[in-house]
Amino acid sequence: MSNEFLLNAEIRSDAGKGASRRLRRLQDRVPGILYGGEAEPQMISVELRELKKALENEAFYSHILTLKVDGKDVQAVLRDLQRHPAKGVPTHADFLRVDKTHKITMNVPLHFINEAGSIGVKKQGGEIQHNISEVEVSCLPQDLPEFIEVDMAEVEMNAIVHLSDLKLPKGVELTQLALGDDHDQPVAAIHAPKVRASESDDEEGGEEAASEE
């Protein structure tokens, strides 16, 4: 992984909505919790400005992070994030401790490549439809990918790319496929443009009417 993320965290002792509001309003910090592993859950807080900057990078959501808690480095992943419904600023963050010997389950974004040059688009005039934008994977922390590429170069008109068609990094599994073949959902497809399809229907209708006359 090319990105490295480090957040400075402080242990907090005050719990409750009132304490969290004061933390956000008076100190510009975001309350959170660090849990998992063999250690007890810890109530923590991180600086709002630092967290907002990290959230601007897509990789932050599917990356092993370093939380510096009272001077001690802890490896973790962002498990959940709550935002203000109107302002969109983060209001609470859940971090899950990780270690090299236990698999984790995370959502990873999909990056679609070679769309404009794909056979179905460039040569056959189709349009690409995205069905999903991320997938849930299971792997050891050190194998966690920042994203998974979906190469559309060889996809033809009316073809569908399924989960089983994705090329996964070594050690990475899709949790949906582990549930059985009936969970092999579509990821993307190339179809004829709707406008062109409707025009074709109109032409066929006109030809039928002419033949009847």
Sequence and secondary structure as in RCSB ss.txt:
>XXXX:A:sequence
MSNEFLLNAEIRSDAGKGASRRLRRLQDRVPGILYGGEAEPQMISVELRELKKALENEAFYSHILTLKVDGKDVQ
AVLRDLQRHPAKGVPTHADFLRVDKTHKITMNVPLHFINEAGSIGVKKQGGEIQHNISEVEVSCLPQDLPEFIEV
DMAEVEMNAIVHLSDLKLPKGVELTQLALGDDHDQPVAAIHAPKVRASESDDEEGGEEAASEE
>XXXX:A:secstr
     EEEEEE    SHHHHHHHHHHH EEEEEEE TTS  EEEEEEHHHHHHHHTSGGGGGS EEEEETTEEEE
EEEEEEEE TTT  EEEEEEEE  TTS EEEEEEEEEES TTSIIIIIT  EEEES SEEEEEE GGG  S EEE
E TT  TT EEEGGGS   TT EETTGGG GGG  EEEEEE  HHHHHHHHHHHHHHHHHHH 
